[in-house]
Amino acid sequence: MEHELEMLMSFVVKDTPDILITGCALRDSLGLANAKCTATDCEKVDDCVALNPAMPFLPLRRFDVWVVDFSEFKMSIGYVFELASQTLRDMGVLAIFNTAPDDNIAISYGFQPLHHGAWHYYLKG
């Protein structure tokens, strides 16, 4: 995952981006201690954003990067792009893995595909 993280950061225009990661274990494994993470149970986790699985939403605070592990986020790909369009700042980067997103859906929500590989990267325009 180190290569994917390096590629992600190459797309980010800020020196110290605000990062949101779906899955607190993923945040820890990526070594991004300064990032916020999402989980259904945030009681014992620092910098965690509670995510209700029955009605997921993200905070109104804007992020520069959102990393989505689809094995942790059980929603449709369209819903991911909808949330990302509300959550990411302009020029924000969305990284998705453990699924194959449809570029047509991404484009319909105003995202530009940047790269497809183990992770799929999109830029919010």
Salt bridges, closest charged atoms under 4 A:
ASP18 OD1 - ARG61 NH2 3.29
ASP18 OD2 - ARG89 NH1 3.18
ASP28 OD1 - ARG27 NE 3.48
ASP47 OD1 - LYS36 NZ 3.45
ASP64 OD2 - LYS14 NZ 3.33
ASP64 OD1 - ARG89 NH1 2.97
ASP103 OD2 - HIS116 NE2 2.92
